[in-house]
Amino acid sequence: MKLKNLRLTNFRGFERLDIDFDEHMTVIAGVNGVGKSTILQAIAIAYSHALPEFTVSREKPLPIRNSDIQQGKSSCIIEMGSDDLEAASLIVFLSKEDLDRNEKLSLEHKQSLMKKELSSLEKGLPNYKNLKNAISWIDKRLEGDFEKRLNWLFTDTHESEARLKRYFKSSPVQPLVTYYSTHRLLSRLPPKLQGELPFKQSAAFSKALTQLEISLNEFAKWHRAMNSSRIIRKDSQHASRILSHLQEAITGLMPQIKEFWFHEGSPPRYSVIKSAALDEQVNGDRAGKQLFLEQLSDGERGLIALVFDLTRRLAVANPNSQNPIAEGEALVLIDEVELHLHPKWQREVLPRLRDTFKSCQFVVTTHSPQVIGEVEARCVRFLEYVDGNVSVTIPTEAYGIDSNRILQELMGAPVRNRLIDIELRALFKLIDQERFDEARAAIVVLERKLGEDEPELTRASSLIHFLEGSE
């Protein structure tokens, strides 16, 4: 399932927002409070209403509350387009109240003008499709009970809604959507694992859009069942292959994690072999250390949690796939993808996710210049306030740009401490005014704060030497 675009109207902080998505990776950036997480949550809400209609999912739709409607407005709309539904748009609509007489008359008049314009257009034109959809939407809006409504708008070239539902529900490949919030971490295993998770495709959708912590319990049940299949059942080769791909996925994302095991017992636990650090290797210790999952850093556990959870869901949703990790399709929403990660890992996390889960579409939010510098500019969406409204901008460059440039030019943030920046500007102003003795004194003061190897101070000293020599 590939998400193409999203339109929000009067939803939370957005009066109107239109954003499109790259088919593989979209990185959403912007200042705090601009609405990055809201976009992911709106996508999750919309799909939570759609998936039970068109897939084997049995999950309850996420609620849309009155607080989701922008203050002073009477309704909000979430509208999405998908590659799987080329001629259809999903609309989730919430209204506090029914239309009053004036609103109804206004909509009817608007629709009348649209129908008149539609009659003069040829069917193949893009405007024809857009107008027909708009007219259909007004029809839905005029029906009456609009407290909460989910609608699909179709053009006359599309199959019927009933036929579309039958197609998706019977498909061996189920459109999967998962949302990983900023609260994602592996929950602890219970003292004893009870039973095994059923391998019904509907289990792949369980809490996929509502979870806070990622359930290690459900992964452990699935993992134990896969191990049992590998040992005693006729589908042992299939199970062995999937578990091997899982190990490769973990090592691919985190090369320092060499192996992992499940330990039956009370309590059951997972452990990993973590390769020795560079200083330990220099001293001859190359074997690494065995650690329990709870002994790893938050960043490591967060990545392992994502790999465990997404692998299980893809395997359950695609039971006939020989490599669901690489072949399984899903829309994966990740809030603050850099969460708890060292800057080096921040640079590597998106390329590694993309290389591991090759058929998935990722939509992530970030504050990290390291993350932004690892994706093509066409994949980046900057949210910023323009005249009181949120605007979406695609930069002209991003991939390979220095983090300081991204901070300063793209994110509008200073590259160093504000007070130090003021002192450096004052230093170079002294040099411009040829007040060299005062400039040397300023350099001494700054060296105590920044160290003698600071490039800007070296540049200032060289500039003084050059200007004095040219007098």
C-alpha positions as a Markdown table, in Angstrom:
| # | Residue | x | y | z |
|---|---|---|---|---|
| 1 | Met | 0.0 | 0.0 | 0.0 |
| 2 | Lys | 1.5 | 3.3 | -1.1 |
| 3 | Leu | 0.2 | 6.5 | 0.4 |
| 4 | Lys | 0.2 | 9.3 | -2.3 |
| 5 | Asn | -1.2 | 12.4 | -0.6 |
| 6 | Leu | -3.0 | 13.7 | 2.4 |
| 7 | Arg | -5.3 | 16.7 | 2.8 |
| 8 | Leu | -6.3 | 18.0 | 6.3 |
| 9 | Thr | -9.1 | 20.6 | 6.7 |
| 10 | Asn | -9.7 | 22.2 | 10.1 |
| 11 | Phe | -7.9 | 19.3 | 11.8 |
| 12 | Arg | -6.2 | 20.3 | 15.0 |
| 13 | Gly | -3.7 | 23.0 | 14.2 |
| 14 | Phe | -4.2 | 22.8 | 10.4 |
| 15 | Glu | -6.8 | 25.0 | 8.7 |
| 16 | Arg | -5.8 | 23.5 | 5.4 |
| 17 | Leu | -2.7 | 21.3 | 4.6 |
| 18 | Asp | -1.8 | 19.4 | 1.4 |
| 19 | Ile | 1.2 | 17.1 | 1.5 |
| 20 | Asp | 2.3 | 14.4 | -0.9 |
| 21 | Phe | 4.6 | 11.4 | -0.2 |
| 22 | Asp | 7.5 | 9.7 | -1.9 |
| 23 | Glu | 6.7 | 6.1 | -2.7 |
| 24 | His | 9.6 | 4.8 | -0.6 |
| 25 | Met | 10.7 | 7.3 | 2.0 |
| 26 | Thr | 9.3 | 10.7 | 3.2 |
| 27 | Val | 11.0 | 12.6 | 6.0 |
| 28 | Ile | 8.9 | 15.4 | 7.7 |
| 29 | Ala | 10.8 | 18.1 | 9.5 |
| 30 | Gly | 10.0 | 21.3 | 11.3 |
| 31 | Val | 10.0 | 23.1 | 14.6 |
| 32 | Asn | 8.2 | 21.8 | 17.7 |
| 33 | Gly | 4.4 | 22.4 | 17.5 |
| 34 | Val | 4.2 | 22.8 | 13.8 |
| 35 | Gly | 2.2 | 19.5 | 13.4 |
| 36 | Lys | 4.6 | 16.7 | 12.4 |
| 37 | Ser | 3.2 | 14.2 | 14.7 |
| 38 | Thr | -0.4 | 15.3 | 13.9 |
| 39 | Ile | 0.2 | 14.3 | 10.3 |
| 40 | Leu | 1.2 | 10.7 | 11.3 |
| 41 | Gln | -1.7 | 10.5 | 13.7 |
| 42 | Ala | -4.2 | 11.7 | 11.0 |
| 43 | Ile | -2.9 | 9.0 | 8.7 |
| 44 | Ala | -3.3 | 6.4 | 11.4 |
| 45 | Ile | -6.8 | 7.6 | 12.2 |
| 46 | Ala | -7.9 | 7.4 | 8.5 |
| 47 | Tyr | -6.4 | 4.0 | 7.9 |
| 48 | Ser | -7.9 | 2.7 | 11.2 |
| 49 | His | -11.3 | 3.4 | 9.7 |
| 50 | Ala | -10.4 | 2.0 | 6.2 |
| 51 | Leu | -8.5 | -1.2 | 7.0 |
| 52 | Pro | -11.4 | -3.1 | 8.7 |
| 53 | Glu | -13.6 | -2.3 | 5.6 |
| 54 | Phe | -11.1 | -3.5 | 3.0 |
| 55 | Thr | -8.9 | -6.0 | 4.8 |
| 56 | Val | -9.1 | -8.9 | 7.3 |
| 57 | Ser | -8.3 | -6.4 | 10.1 |
| 58 | Arg | -10.7 | -6.7 | 13.1 |
| 59 | Glu | -9.4 | -3.6 | 14.9 |
| 60 | Lys | -11.7 | -0.9 | 16.1 |
| 61 | Pro | -11.3 | 2.5 | 14.4 |
| 62 | Leu | -9.4 | 5.2 | 16.3 |
| 63 | Pro | -11.8 | 7.8 | 17.7 |
| 64 | Ile | -12.1 | 11.3 | 16.2 |
| 65 | Arg | -12.9 | 13.7 | 19.0 |
| 66 | Asn | -14.4 | 17.1 | 19.1 |
| 67 | Ser | -11.0 | 18.4 | 20.3 |
| 68 | Asp | -9.6 | 17.3 | 16.9 |
| 69 | Ile | -11.8 | 20.0 | 15.2 |
| 70 | Gln | -10.0 | 23.4 | 14.9 |
| 71 | Gln | -11.3 | 25.9 | 17.4 |
| 72 | Gly | -14.1 | 28.0 | 15.9 |
| 73 | Lys | -14.9 | 25.5 | 13.2 |
| 74 | Ser | -17.8 | 23.0 | 13.1 |
| 75 | Ser | -16.1 | 20.1 | 11.2 |
| 76 | Cys | -12.8 | 18.6 | 10.2 |
| 77 | Ile | -11.8 | 16.4 | 7.3 |
| 78 | Ile | -9.0 | 13.9 | 6.7 |
| 79 | Glu | -8.7 | 13.0 | 3.0 |
| 80 | Met | -6.1 | 10.5 | 1.5 |
| 81 | Gly | -5.1 | 9.1 | -1.8 |
| 82 | Ser | -3.4 | 5.7 | -2.4 |
| 83 | Asp | -1.8 | 3.9 | -5.3 |
| 84 | Asp | -3.9 | 0.9 | -4.5 |
| 85 | Leu | -7.0 | 3.0 | -5.0 |
| 86 | Glu | -6.0 | 5.1 | -8.0 |
| 87 | Ala | -9.5 | 6.4 | -8.7 |
| 88 | Ala | -10.7 | 6.7 | -5.2 |
| 89 | Ser | -10.1 | 9.0 | -2.2 |
| 90 | Leu | -10.6 | 8.1 | 1.4 |
| 91 | Ile | -12.4 | 10.7 | 3.4 |
| 92 | Val | -12.9 | 10.7 | 7.2 |
| 93 | Phe | -15.3 | 13.4 | 8.3 |
| 94 | Leu | -16.3 | 14.7 | 11.7 |
| 95 | Ser | -18.9 | 17.4 | 12.4 |
| 96 | Lys | -20.1 | 18.8 | 15.7 |
| 97 | Glu | -23.5 | 19.7 | 14.2 |
| 98 | Asp | -25.7 | 19.2 | 11.2 |
| 99 | Leu | -25.8 | 21.8 | 8.4 |
| 100 | Asp | -27.9 | 24.8 | 9.0 |
| 101 | Arg | -30.2 | 26.2 | 6.3 |
| 102 | Asn | -27.7 | 28.7 | 4.9 |
| 103 | Glu | -24.8 | 26.2 | 4.8 |
| 104 | Lys | -27.1 | 23.8 | 2.9 |
| 105 | Leu | -28.2 | 26.4 | 0.4 |
| 106 | Ser | -24.6 | 27.5 | -0.1 |
| 107 | Leu | -23.5 | 23.9 | -0.8 |
| 108 | Glu | -26.4 | 23.3 | -3.2 |
| 109 | His | -25.5 | 26.4 | -5.1 |
| 110 | Lys | -21.9 | 25.5 | -5.3 |
| 111 | Gln | -22.8 | 22.0 | -6.5 |
| 112 | Ser | -25.1 | 23.4 | -9.2 |
| 113 | Leu | -22.2 | 25.5 | -10.6 |
| 114 | Met | -19.9 | 22.5 | -10.6 |
| 115 | Lys | -22.4 | 20.4 | -12.4 |
| 116 | Lys | -22.8 | 23.1 | -15.1 |
| 117 | Glu | -19.0 | 23.2 | -15.5 |
| 118 | Leu | -18.8 | 19.4 | -15.6 |
| 119 | Ser | -21.2 | 19.2 | -18.5 |
| 120 | Ser | -18.9 | 21.2 | -20.6 |
| 121 | Leu | -15.8 | 19.1 | -20.0 |
| 122 | Glu | -14.6 | 15.9 | -21.7 |
| 123 | Lys | -14.4 | 12.8 | -19.5 |
| 124 | Gly | -10.7 | 12.2 | -20.0 |
| 125 | Leu | -9.6 | 15.5 | -18.6 |
| 126 | Pro | -8.0 | 15.7 | -15.1 |
| 127 | Asn | -10.5 | 18.5 | -14.2 |
| 128 | Tyr | -13.4 | 16.3 | -15.0 |
| 129 | Lys | -12.3 | 13.7 | -12.4 |
| 130 | Asn | -11.7 | 16.4 | -9.7 |
| 131 | Leu | -15.0 | 18.1 | -10.3 |
| 132 | Lys | -16.9 | 14.8 | -10.3 |
| 133 | Asn | -15.3 | 13.9 | -6.9 |
| 134 | Ala | -16.1 | 17.3 | -5.5 |
| 135 | Ile | -19.8 | 16.9 | -6.6 |
| 136 | Ser | -19.9 | 13.5 | -5.0 |
| 137 | Trp | -18.5 | 14.8 | -1.8 |
| 138 | Ile | -21.1 | 17.5 | -1.6 |
| 139 | Asp | -23.8 | 14.8 | -2.1 |
| 140 | Lys | -22.4 | 13.0 | 0.9 |
| 141 | Arg | -22.2 | 16.2 | 2.9 |
| 142 | Leu | -25.9 | 16.9 | 2.2 |
| 143 | Glu | -27.1 | 13.4 | 3.3 |
| 144 | Gly | -27.8 | 14.4 | 6.8 |
| 145 | Asp | -26.1 | 12.6 | 9.7 |
| 146 | Phe | -22.5 | 13.8 | 9.7 |
| 147 | Glu | -21.4 | 13.2 | 13.2 |
| 148 | Lys | -18.8 | 10.7 | 12.0 |
| 149 | Arg | -18.5 | 9.4 | 8.5 |
| 150 | Leu | -16.1 | 7.4 | 6.4 |
| 151 | Asn | -16.5 | 7.7 | 2.6 |
| 152 | Trp | -14.8 | 6.5 | -0.5 |
| 153 | Leu | -15.3 | 8.7 | -3.6 |
| 154 | Phe | -15.0 | 6.9 | -6.9 |
| 155 | Thr | -14.8 | 8.0 | -10.5 |
| 156 | Asp | -17.0 | 6.2 | -13.1 |
| 157 | Thr | -14.0 | 4.3 | -14.4 |
| 158 | His | -13.5 | 2.5 | -11.0 |
| 159 | Glu | -14.8 | -0.8 | -9.9 |
| 160 | Ser | -17.7 | -0.8 | -7.4 |
| 161 | Glu | -16.9 | -0.4 | -3.7 |
| 162 | Ala | -18.3 | -3.9 | -2.9 |
| 163 | Arg | -16.1 | -5.5 | -5.6 |
| 164 | Leu | -13.1 | -3.6 | -4.3 |
| 165 | Lys | -13.7 | -4.8 | -0.7 |
| 166 | Arg | -14.0 | -8.4 | -1.9 |
| 167 | Tyr | -10.7 | -8.1 | -3.8 |
| 168 | Phe | -8.8 | -6.7 | -0.8 |
| 169 | Lys | -10.3 | -9.1 | 1.8 |
| 170 | Ser | -9.5 | -12.2 | -0.4 |
| 171 | Ser | -6.0 | -11.0 | -1.4 |
| 172 | Pro | -3.1 | -13.1 | -0.2 |
| 173 | Val | -1.2 | -9.8 | 0.4 |
| 174 | Gln | -2.9 | -7.6 | 2.9 |
| 175 | Pro | -2.3 | -3.8 | 3.0 |
| 176 | Leu | -0.5 | -3.3 | 6.3 |
| 177 | Val | -0.1 | 0.0 | 8.2 |
| 178 | Thr | 1.9 | 0.4 | 11.4 |
| 179 | Tyr | 2.5 | 3.4 | 13.6 |
| 180 | Tyr | 5.5 | 3.7 | 16.0 |
| 181 | Ser | 5.1 | 6.6 | 18.4 |
| 182 | Thr | 7.7 | 8.3 | 20.5 |
| 183 | His | 6.7 | 5.9 | 23.3 |
| 184 | Arg | 8.0 | 2.9 | 21.5 |
| 185 | Leu | 10.2 | 0.6 | 23.6 |
| 186 | Leu | 10.1 | -3.1 | 24.2 |
| 187 | Ser | 7.8 | -4.1 | 27.0 |
| 188 | Arg | 9.1 | -6.7 | 29.4 |
| 189 | Leu | 8.1 | -10.3 | 29.0 |
| 190 | Pro | 5.6 | -11.7 | 31.6 |
| 191 | Pro | 6.8 | -14.3 | 34.1 |
| 192 | Lys | 5.4 | -17.0 | 31.8 |
| 193 | Leu | 4.4 | -17.1 | 28.2 |
| 194 | Gln | 0.8 | -18.3 | 27.9 |
| 195 | Gly | -0.1 | -20.1 | 24.7 |
| 196 | Glu | 0.9 | -19.1 | 21.2 |
| 197 | Leu | -0.2 | -16.3 | 19.0 |
| 198 | Pro | -2.6 | -17.5 | 16.2 |
| 199 | Phe | -1.2 | -17.3 | 12.7 |
| 200 | Lys | -4.3 | -15.7 | 11.3 |
| 201 | Gln | -3.6 | -12.7 | 9.0 |
| 202 | Ser | -5.8 | -10.5 | 11.2 |
| 203 | Ala | -3.2 | -10.8 | 13.9 |
| 204 | Ala | -0.8 | -8.7 | 11.8 |
| 205 | Phe | -3.2 | -5.7 | 12.4 |
| 206 | Ser | -3.6 | -6.1 | 16.2 |
| 207 | Lys | -2.8 | -2.8 | 17.9 |
| 208 | Ala | -0.7 | -1.7 | 14.9 |
| 209 | Leu | -2.0 | 1.8 | 15.0 |
| 210 | Thr | -2.7 | 2.2 | 18.7 |
| 211 | Gln | 0.3 | 0.8 | 20.5 |
| 212 | Leu | 2.5 | 2.7 | 22.9 |
| 213 | Glu | 5.1 | 0.2 | 24.0 |
| 214 | Ile | 5.9 | -2.6 | 21.5 |
| 215 | Ser | 4.8 | -6.0 | 22.8 |
| 216 | Leu | 7.7 | -8.3 | 23.3 |
| 217 | Asn | 5.2 | -10.8 | 24.6 |
| 218 | Glu | 3.5 | -11.2 | 21.2 |
| 219 | Phe | 6.8 | -11.4 | 19.4 |
| 220 | Ala | 8.1 | -14.0 | 21.8 |
| 221 | Lys | 5.0 | -16.2 | 21.2 |
| 222 | Trp | 5.4 | -15.9 | 17.4 |
| 223 | His | 9.2 | -16.5 | 17.6 |
| 224 | Arg | 8.7 | -19.6 | 19.9 |
| 225 | Ala | 6.1 | -21.0 | 17.5 |
| 226 | Met | 8.4 | -20.4 | 14.5 |
| 227 | Asn | 11.2 | -22.3 | 16.4 |
| 228 | Ser | 8.8 | -25.2 | 17.0 |
| 229 | Ser | 7.9 | -25.3 | 13.3 |
| 230 | Arg | 11.5 | -25.4 | 12.4 |
| 231 | Ile | 12.2 | -28.3 | 14.7 |
| 232 | Ile | 9.1 | -30.6 | 14.5 |
| 233 | Arg | 6.8 | -29.6 | 11.6 |
| 234 | Lys | 6.8 | -30.1 | 7.8 |
| 235 | Asp | 7.2 | -26.4 | 7.1 |
| 236 | Ser | 10.5 | -26.4 | 9.0 |
| 237 | Gln | 12.4 | -25.0 | 6.0 |
| 238 | His | 10.1 | -22.0 | 5.7 |
| 239 | Ala | 10.4 | -21.2 | 9.4 |
| 240 | Ser | 14.2 | -21.6 | 9.3 |
| 241 | Arg | 14.4 | -19.3 | 6.4 |
| 242 | Ile | 12.3 | -16.6 | 8.0 |
| 243 | Leu | 14.3 | -16.8 | 11.3 |
| 244 | Ser | 17.5 | -16.6 | 9.3 |
| 245 | His | 16.2 | -13.4 | 7.6 |
| 246 | Leu | 15.3 | -12.0 | 11.0 |
| 247 | Gln | 18.8 | -12.4 | 12.2 |
| 248 | Glu | 20.1 | -10.8 | 9.0 |
| 249 | Ala | 17.7 | -7.9 | 9.5 |
| 250 | Ile | 18.9 | -7.3 | 13.1 |
| 251 | Thr | 22.6 | -7.4 | 12.1 |
| 252 | Gly | 21.9 | -5.3 | 9.0 |
| 253 | Leu | 20.4 | -2.5 | 11.2 |
| 254 | Met | 22.8 | -2.9 | 14.1 |
| 255 | Pro | 26.1 | -4.6 | 13.0 |
| 256 | Gln | 27.3 | -4.7 | 16.6 |
| 257 | Ile | 24.5 | -7.3 | 17.4 |
| 258 | Lys | 25.8 | -10.6 | 16.2 |
| 259 | Glu | 23.3 | -13.1 | 17.5 |
| 260 | Phe | 20.2 | -13.3 | 19.6 |
| 261 | Trp | 18.5 | -16.1 | 21.6 |
| 262 | Phe | 15.3 | -16.8 | 23.4 |
| 263 | His | 15.7 | -18.4 | 26.8 |
| 264 | Glu | 12.7 | -20.4 | 28.1 |
| 265 | Gly | 12.4 | -20.1 | 31.9 |
| 266 | Ser | 10.8 | -18.1 | 34.6 |
| 267 | Pro | 11.0 | -15.4 | 33.5 |
| 268 | Pro | 11.6 | -16.0 | 29.8 |
| 269 | Arg | 14.2 | -13.6 | 28.4 |
| 270 | Tyr | 16.1 | -12.6 | 25.3 |
| 271 | Ser | 19.8 | -12.2 | 25.1 |
| 272 | Val | 22.2 | -11.0 | 22.4 |
| 273 | Ile | 25.9 | -11.2 | 21.5 |
| 274 | Lys | 27.2 | -7.7 | 21.2 |
| 275 | Ser | 30.5 | -7.2 | 19.5 |
| 276 | Ala | 33.4 | -5.8 | 21.5 |
| 277 | Ala | 34.0 | -2.1 | 21.5 |
| 278 | Leu | 37.1 | -0.8 | 19.6 |
| 279 | Asp | 39.1 | -0.3 | 22.8 |
| 280 | Glu | 38.3 | -3.9 | 23.9 |
| 281 | Gln | 39.4 | -5.3 | 20.5 |
| 282 | Val | 42.7 | -3.4 | 20.7 |
| 283 | Asn | 43.3 | -5.2 | 24.0 |
| 284 | Gly | 42.6 | -8.6 | 22.4 |
| 285 | Asp | 38.9 | -9.1 | 23.4 |
| 286 | Arg | 37.1 | -9.8 | 20.2 |
| 287 | Ala | 34.5 | -12.3 | 21.4 |
| 288 | Gly | 32.0 | -9.7 | 22.4 |
| 289 | Lys | 29.6 | -9.9 | 25.4 |
| 290 | Gln | 26.3 | -11.7 | 26.0 |
| 291 | Leu | 23.7 | -9.2 | 27.3 |
| 292 | Phe | 20.0 | -9.4 | 28.1 |
| 293 | Leu | 17.8 | -7.1 | 26.1 |
| 294 | Glu | 17.0 | -5.0 | 29.1 |
| 295 | Gln | 20.8 | -4.3 | 29.5 |
| 296 | Leu | 21.0 | -2.6 | 26.1 |
| 297 | Ser | 20.7 | 1.1 | 25.6 |
| 298 | Asp | 17.4 | 2.7 | 24.9 |
| 299 | Gly | 18.5 | 3.4 | 21.3 |
| 300 | Glu | 19.4 | -0.3 | 20.7 |
| 301 | Arg | 16.3 | -1.6 | 22.3 |
| 302 | Gly | 14.2 | 0.9 | 20.3 |
| 303 | Leu | 15.6 | -0.4 | 17.0 |
| 304 | Ile | 15.3 | -4.0 | 18.0 |
| 305 | Ala | 11.7 | -3.4 | 19.0 |
| 306 | Leu | 10.9 | -2.0 | 15.6 |
| 307 | Val | 12.6 | -4.9 | 13.8 |
| 308 | Phe | 10.9 | -7.5 | 16.0 |
| 309 | Asp | 7.5 | -6.0 | 15.7 |
| 310 | Leu | 7.6 | -5.2 | 12.0 |
| 311 | Thr | 9.0 | -8.6 | 11.1 |
| 312 | Arg | 6.3 | -10.4 | 13.0 |
| 313 | Arg | 3.6 | -8.4 | 11.4 |
| 314 | Leu | 5.0 | -8.8 | 7.8 |
| 315 | Ala | 5.4 | -12.6 | 8.3 |
| 316 | Val | 1.8 | -13.0 | 9.6 |
| 317 | Ala | 0.3 | -10.8 | 6.9 |
| 318 | Asn | 2.3 | -12.6 | 4.2 |
| 319 | Pro | 2.2 | -16.3 | 5.1 |
| 320 | Asn | 3.2 | -17.5 | 1.6 |
| 321 | Ser | 6.3 | -15.2 | 1.3 |
| 322 | Gln | 9.7 | -16.8 | 1.4 |
| 323 | Asn | 11.2 | -13.5 | 2.7 |
| 324 | Pro | 8.5 | -11.3 | 4.2 |
| 325 | Ile | 11.1 | -8.9 | 5.6 |
| 326 | Ala | 12.2 | -7.9 | 2.1 |
| 327 | Glu | 9.0 | -8.7 | 0.1 |
| 328 | Gly | 6.3 | -7.7 | 2.6 |
| 329 | Glu | 4.6 | -4.4 | 1.9 |
| 330 | Ala | 3.6 | -2.0 | 4.6 |
| 331 | Leu | 3.2 | 1.7 | 5.3 |
| 332 | Val | 5.4 | 2.4 | 8.3 |
| 333 | Leu | 4.9 | 5.6 | 10.3 |
| 334 | Ile | 7.7 | 6.5 | 12.7 |
| 335 | Asp | 7.6 | 9.5 | 15.0 |
| 336 | Glu | 11.1 | 11.0 | 15.7 |
| 337 | Val | 13.0 | 8.2 | 14.0 |
| 338 | Glu | 16.2 | 9.4 | 15.6 |
| 339 | Leu | 14.9 | 8.8 | 19.2 |
| 340 | His | 17.6 | 7.9 | 21.6 |
| 341 | Leu | 20.2 | 7.3 | 18.8 |
| 342 | His | 23.8 | 8.5 | 18.7 |
| 343 | Pro | 24.4 | 11.0 | 15.8 |
| 344 | Lys | 26.4 | 8.3 | 13.9 |
| 345 | Trp | 23.3 | 6.0 | 14.1 |
| 346 | Gln | 21.1 | 8.8 | 13.2 |
| 347 | Arg | 22.9 | 9.0 | 9.9 |
| 348 | Glu | 22.6 | 5.3 | 9.2 |
| 349 | Val | 19.1 | 4.5 | 10.5 |
| 350 | Leu | 17.0 | 5.4 | 7.4 |
| 351 | Pro | 19.4 | 3.8 | 4.8 |
| 352 | Arg | 19.5 | 0.7 | 6.9 |
| 353 | Leu | 15.7 | 0.5 | 7.3 |
| 354 | Arg | 15.2 | 1.1 | 3.6 |
| 355 | Asp | 17.8 | -1.7 | 2.7 |
| 356 | Thr | 16.3 | -4.1 | 5.2 |
| 357 | Phe | 12.5 | -3.6 | 4.6 |
| 358 | Lys | 12.8 | -3.1 | 0.8 |
| 359 | Ser | 9.1 | -3.2 | -0.1 |
| 360 | Cys | 7.9 | -0.9 | 2.7 |
| 361 | Gln | 7.0 | 2.8 | 2.4 |
| 362 | Phe | 8.3 | 4.9 | 5.3 |
| 363 | Val | 6.9 | 8.2 | 6.5 |
| 364 | Val | 8.9 | 9.5 | 9.4 |
| 365 | Thr | 9.3 | 12.7 | 11.4 |
| 366 | Thr | 12.7 | 14.1 | 12.6 |
| 367 | His | 14.5 | 17.0 | 14.2 |
| 368 | Ser | 17.9 | 15.6 | 13.2 |
| 369 | Pro | 20.1 | 17.2 | 10.5 |
| 370 | Gln | 22.0 | 13.9 | 10.4 |
| 371 | Val | 18.8 | 12.1 | 9.3 |
| 372 | Ile | 17.9 | 14.7 | 6.7 |
| 373 | Gly | 21.4 | 14.6 | 5.2 |
| 374 | Glu | 21.0 | 10.9 | 4.3 |
| 375 | Val | 17.9 | 11.2 | 2.0 |
| 376 | Glu | 17.3 | 12.8 | -1.4 |
| 377 | Ala | 15.8 | 16.3 | -1.3 |
| 378 | Arg | 12.6 | 15.0 | -3.1 |
| 379 | Cys | 11.9 | 12.9 | 0.1 |
| 380 | Val | 12.0 | 15.8 | 2.5 |
| 381 | Arg | 9.0 | 17.9 | 3.6 |
| 382 | Phe | 9.7 | 21.0 | 5.7 |
| 383 | Leu | 6.7 | 22.3 | 7.7 |
| 384 | Glu | 6.9 | 26.0 | 8.5 |
| 385 | Tyr | 4.6 | 28.8 | 9.4 |
| 386 | Val | 3.8 | 31.3 | 6.6 |
| 387 | Asp | 1.4 | 34.2 | 7.4 |
| 388 | Gly | -0.1 | 32.2 | 10.3 |
| 389 | Asn | -0.6 | 29.0 | 8.3 |
| 390 | Val | 1.5 | 25.9 | 7.9 |
| 391 | Ser | 3.2 | 25.5 | 4.6 |
| 392 | Val | 5.0 | 22.4 | 3.1 |
| 393 | Thr | 8.3 | 23.0 | 1.4 |
| 394 | Ile | 10.6 | 20.5 | -0.5 |
| 395 | Pro | 14.2 | 21.7 | -0.4 |
| 396 | Thr | 16.4 | 21.8 | -3.5 |
| 397 | Glu | 19.2 | 19.8 | -1.8 |
| 398 | Ala | 19.6 | 17.6 | 1.3 |
| 399 | Tyr | 21.5 | 14.4 | 0.6 |
| 400 | Gly | 25.2 | 14.7 | 1.6 |
| 401 | Ile | 24.9 | 18.2 | 3.0 |
| 402 | Asp | 26.9 | 19.1 | 6.1 |
| 403 | Ser | 24.9 | 19.0 | 9.3 |
| 404 | Asn | 25.8 | 22.6 | 10.1 |
| 405 | Arg | 24.5 | 23.7 | 6.7 |
| 406 | Ile | 21.2 | 21.8 | 7.2 |
| 407 | Leu | 20.8 | 23.4 | 10.7 |
| 408 | Gln | 21.5 | 26.9 | 9.5 |
| 409 | Glu | 20.0 | 27.0 | 5.9 |
| 410 | Leu | 17.2 | 24.4 | 6.0 |
| 411 | Met | 16.2 | 24.3 | 9.7 |
| 412 | Gly | 16.8 | 27.9 | 10.6 |
| 413 | Ala | 18.9 | 27.0 | 13.7 |
| 414 | Pro | 22.2 | 28.5 | 14.7 |
| 415 | Val | 25.2 | 26.1 | 14.3 |
| 416 | Arg | 26.8 | 27.2 | 17.6 |
| 417 | Asn | 26.0 | 28.8 | 20.9 |
| 418 | Arg | 24.3 | 32.2 | 20.5 |
| 419 | Leu | 26.6 | 34.1 | 22.9 |
| 420 | Ile | 29.8 | 32.6 | 21.3 |
| 421 | Asp | 28.5 | 33.5 | 17.9 |
| 422 | Ile | 28.0 | 37.1 | 19.1 |
| 423 | Glu | 31.6 | 37.2 | 20.4 |
| 424 | Leu | 33.0 | 35.8 | 17.1 |
| 425 | Arg | 31.1 | 38.4 | 15.1 |
| 426 | Ala | 32.5 | 41.1 | 17.4 |
| 427 | Leu | 36.0 | 39.6 | 16.8 |
| 428 | Phe | 35.8 | 39.8 | 13.1 |
| 429 | Lys | 34.3 | 43.3 | 13.3 |
| 430 | Leu | 37.5 | 44.4 | 15.2 |
| 431 | Ile | 39.6 | 42.9 | 12.5 |
| 432 | Asp | 37.6 | 44.7 | 9.8 |
| 433 | Gln | 38.2 | 48.0 | 11.7 |
| 434 | Glu | 42.0 | 47.1 | 11.9 |
| 435 | Arg | 41.9 | 47.2 | 15.7 |
| 436 | Phe | 44.3 | 44.3 | 15.8 |
| 437 | Asp | 45.5 | 44.5 | 19.4 |
| 438 | Glu | 41.9 | 44.3 | 20.7 |
| 439 | Ala | 41.3 | 41.5 | 18.3 |
| 440 | Arg | 44.2 | 39.5 | 19.7 |
| 441 | Ala | 42.9 | 40.0 | 23.2 |
| 442 | Ala | 39.5 | 38.8 | 22.1 |
| 443 | Ile | 41.1 | 35.7 | 20.5 |
| 444 | Val | 42.8 | 34.8 | 23.8 |
| 445 | Val | 39.5 | 35.1 | 25.7 |
| 446 | Leu | 37.8 | 32.9 | 23.1 |
| 447 | Glu | 40.6 | 30.3 | 23.2 |
| 448 | Arg | 39.9 | 29.7 | 26.9 |
| 449 | Lys | 36.3 | 28.9 | 26.0 |
| 450 | Leu | 36.7 | 27.1 | 22.7 |
| 451 | Gly | 40.2 | 25.7 | 22.7 |
| 452 | Glu | 43.2 | 26.7 | 20.5 |
| 453 | Asp | 42.1 | 24.4 | 17.6 |
| 454 | Glu | 38.9 | 26.2 | 16.9 |
| 455 | Pro | 38.9 | 26.9 | 13.1 |
| 456 | Glu | 37.3 | 30.3 | 13.3 |
| 457 | Leu | 40.0 | 31.5 | 15.7 |
| 458 | Thr | 42.8 | 30.1 | 13.5 |
| 459 | Arg | 41.2 | 32.0 | 10.6 |
| 460 | Ala | 41.0 | 35.2 | 12.6 |
| 461 | Ser | 44.7 | 34.9 | 13.6 |
| 462 | Ser | 45.7 | 34.2 | 9.9 |
| 463 | Leu | 43.7 | 37.2 | 8.7 |
| 464 | Ile | 45.3 | 39.5 | 11.3 |
| 465 | His | 48.8 | 38.3 | 10.2 |
| 466 | Phe | 47.9 | 38.8 | 6.5 |
| 467 | Leu | 46.5 | 42.3 | 7.0 |
| 468 | Glu | 49.4 | 43.5 | 9.1 |
| 469 | Gly | 51.9 | 42.2 | 6.6 |
| 470 | Ser | 50.2 | 44.1 | 3.7 |
| 471 | Glu | 50.4 | 47.4 | 5.4 |
